[in-house]
């Protein structure tokens, strides 16, 4: 790994949309370097609690089954001649991993639910992922603000985060590539990018893009945390990492949701159906969140200089008030 690369991946904390955009347009110029260079993912919990990996590889879904066989394997046809077992034919990639058998059943049954069910298997996999099936795809977006919405969409007492991921150069070709085309350790570092046609309105509204993970048990981590053998990253000199973390404190989530709503980014706009409408009305008409000047548990060095000064003034004022209250009258 280059000596110019920081020992830890950058982490920033934001309390408003303005601060969020400032981070993206900062010295590293994440925002403008290329329209397709960075992908964004919002999580209501940080990756130390909720690793960046597809659902198929999570313990609550198919991790147990995938631990015995994560990829595809060959099948061999034999015959016995004079007591000797001989191979007649090898069927490459004949046995699929468990999650792909589940996906096949989903696709066989999902045809009945749509008049325009896609023929392409990659598009079917993207549709299955978008409607909740545990697959080896992982949701991302090309819109930082859409990612920010998902980071603040749930009040769970945890800090949310937007992850800016420098997109792998290898793109999925939905015509030429098969699911098993990447059954190799060469693709272990962080998945491959699949940019689907918007076969569903949700995918269109959310600017959806996916990473495909041949090894779904292994989460995405910054280059600083990867093994030496898979630390190849051509732009490390420019950006210092391939995975940047932008934290939103738990007590700022409602504030950010309100700011995003003024920009037209709501559940109803990102989920343009009756379910999205119902969810939006449930959230906007339920109890409001608590807004404070500082979200506990976030290191001060993650915050902007202006925000640190604000917090220092707040604590100084609080200390002066407490001193006055405890000082006896002359």
CORLINFEN-V924570 format. One record per residue. PSI is psi in degrees with one decimal (none if undefined). NEAR is the number of other C-alpha atoms within 8 Angstrom. D_LAST is the distance of its C-alpha to the last C-alpha in whole Angstrom. Layout:
<<PSI NEAR D_LAST> <PSI NEAR D_LAST>>
//
This chain:
<<142.3 6 65> <141.5 6 65> <-17.1 5 62> <-11.6 6 61> <130.4 10 60> <151.4 9 56> <-23.6 5 56> <151.0 5 54> <145.7 13 54> <139.5 8 52> <130.5 9 49> <151.5 12 47> <139.7 12 45> <154.3 13 45> <-1.2 10 43> <165.6 10 45> <-37.0 10 48> <-45.1 6 48> <-37.0 10 46> <-46.6 11 49> <-33.3 8 52> <-38.2 8 50> <-44.7 8 50> <-30.7 10 54> <21.5 11 55> <-159.1 8 53> <-35.5 4 54> <-15.3 8 57> <48.4 9 58> <-35.1 9 58> <-42.3 7 59> <1.4 7 62> <-34.7 7 64> <140.5 7 66> <-31.2 7 67> <8.7 7 68> <-35.3 8 66> <139.8 12 63> <155.4 14 63> <140.7 14 60> <128.0 15 59> <134.0 16 56> <138.8 13 55> <-8.8 15 52> <147.3 11 52> <163.8 13 52> <-18.0 7 55> <-20.8 5 53> <-41.8 6 53> <89.8 8 56> <154.0 9 59> <86.7 8 61> <157.2 12 64> <155.9 15 66> <-32.7 13 66> <-28.9 13 70> <2.1 14 68> <152.7 11 65> <-35.4 7 65> <-7.6 5 65> <-100.3 10 68> <13.8 14 71> <-42.1 12 70> <-45.6 8 72> <-36.5 8 75> <-20.2 13 74> <-27.2 8 73> <-28.1 6 77> <103.9 9 78> <-23.6 11 76> <-163.1 10 79> <155.7 12 83> <156.9 9 85> <159.3 10 89> <145.6 10 92> <136.7 9 95> <133.7 9 99> <161.3 9 101> <153.1 8 105> <120.4 8 106> <117.9 7 109> <41.9 4 111> <4.1 5 108> <128.9 6 106> <121.5 8 103> <142.8 8 103> <124.1 9 101> <-43.9 8 102> <144.5 7 99> <122.6 9 96> <105.0 9 94> <138.4 7 91> <40.2 10 87> <-40.4 9 89> <121.3 8 86> <156.2 10 83> <164.5 11 80> <-45.2 10 78> <-28.7 12 76> <-28.7 9 79> <-39.5 9 81> <-42.2 8 78> <-40.7 12 78> <-42.2 8 82> <-40.5 8 82> <-47.2 9 79> <-38.4 10 81> <-34.7 7 84> <-28.1 8 83> <-19.4 9 81> <-33.9 9 84> <-12.3 6 84> <-1.7 6 80> <138.0 7 81> <-17.3 6 84> <51.0 4 83> <127.8 8 82> <150.1 8 82> <-33.9 6 85> <134.2 8 84> <-34.3 8 82> <-41.2 8 79> <-35.7 13 78> <-40.7 12 79> <-40.8 11 76> <-40.3 11 74> <-42.1 10 74> <-43.5 13 74> <-43.4 12 71> <-25.5 9 69> <21.3 6 70> <-4.0 6 68> <142.1 8 71> <107.3 11 70> <-179.6 14 72> <19.4 13 72> <151.0 13 70> <132.3 13 67> <132.6 9 65> <175.8 13 64> <155.6 15 64> <-3.0 12 64> <115.5 10 61> <-35.4 10 58> <-33.4 8 56> <-43.1 11 58> <-40.1 15 57> <-38.8 12 54> <-46.7 14 54> <-27.9 12 56> <-28.4 16 53> <10.5 16 50> <-13.2 9 53> <132.3 8 52> <98.9 9 48> <10.8 6 48> <3.1 6 45> <152.6 10 47> <136.7 11 46> <172.0 16 49> <145.1 15 51> <130.1 16 54> <122.6 11 56> <117.8 13 58> <123.7 10 61> <114.9 9 64> <132.0 9 67> <145.8 9 70> <-25.8 6 73> <118.9 6 75> <143.5 9 76> <130.0 9 78> <106.8 7 81> <-12.3 10 81> <-46.1 5 85> <-28.8 5 86> <141.3 8 83> <166.0 6 84> <-33.4 5 81> <5.1 9 82> <-16.6 6 83> <29.4 7 79> <58.1 9 80> <147.1 7 79> <-16.8 5 76> <-18.4 5 76> <25.1 12 74> <-22.4 12 72> <-42.7 8 69> <22.0 10 68> <177.1 11 70> <154.7 13 72> <132.1 14 72> <118.0 11 73> <96.6 9 73> <160.0 10 75> <146.3 5 76> <78.0 8 74> <-2.2 10 76> <146.0 7 74> <-34.4 9 71> <-43.5 10 68> <-38.1 11 69> <-48.7 10 70> <-32.8 11 66> <4.5 10 65> <49.9 9 66> <139.1 14 67> <156.3 13 69> <155.3 13 69> <139.5 12 69> <130.8 11 72> <100.5 13 72> <-21.8 14 75> <77.4 9 72> <-11.3 13 70> <-13.4 13 68> <114.0 8 67> <160.5 10 64> <131.5 9 63> <160.1 10 61> <159.7 11 60> <-31.1 11 62> <-21.1 11 60> <3.1 6 60> <159.0 10 64> <151.7 6 66> <-35.8 6 68> <-19.2 5 71> <34.8 8 70> <19.5 10 67> <125.1 6 69> <107.0 7 68> <-26.7 5 69> <19.3 9 66> <-32.3 11 63> <-33.8 9 63> <-42.7 6 62> <-17.7 8 59> <-8.0 12 58> <170.7 14 59> <5.1 13 61> <107.2 12 59> <142.1 12 55> <126.9 12 52> <111.0 13 50> <140.4 13 48> <116.2 15 46> <148.5 16 43> <-35.6 12 43> <-3.4 12 41> <-2.9 13 42> <-44.8 14 46> <-37.6 12 46> <-45.4 9 44> <-37.3 13 47> <-40.8 12 50> <-42.2 8 48> <-40.9 10 49> <-36.1 13 52> <-34.4 9 53> <-20.9 7 53> <5.7 6 55> <14.1 7 58> <100.5 12 57> <174.1 11 57> <-39.1 11 59> <-38.8 12 61> <-32.0 10 62> <-22.8 11 63> <77.1 12 64> <68.0 13 67> <-178.2 7 68> <-33.2 6 67> <-42.5 8 65> <-40.9 13 63> <-46.1 12 63> <-43.3 9 62> <-39.5 10 59> <-44.4 11 58> <-35.4 8 57> <-43.9 8 56> <-41.0 7 53> <-16.6 6 52> <9.4 6 52> <179.3 6 50> <141.7 4 46> <161.1 5 44> <171.7 6 43> <129.6 6 39> <128.9 8 38> <168.3 7 35> <-15.8 5 34> <137.8 7 35> <114.1 10 38> <148.2 5 37> <-7.4 4 40> <121.7 8 41> <138.7 6 40> <-31.6 6 38> <-14.6 6 41> <-19.0 9 43> <161.0 11 41> <160.5 11 42> <-40.0 6 40> <-40.1 6 38> <-36.4 8 37> <-41.7 10 36> <-39.7 8 34> <-44.3 8 33> <-41.0 10 32> <-40.7 8 30> <-39.9 8 28> <-46.9 8 27> <-34.6 8 26> <-42.6 8 24> <-41.2 8 22> <-40.7 8 22> <-41.4 8 20> <-40.7 8 18> <-43.6 8 17> <-37.9 8 17> <-40.4 8 14> <-39.7 7 12> <-30.3 7 13> <-10.8 6 12> <121.6 6 9> <148.0 5 6> <144.3 3 4> <none 2 0>>
//
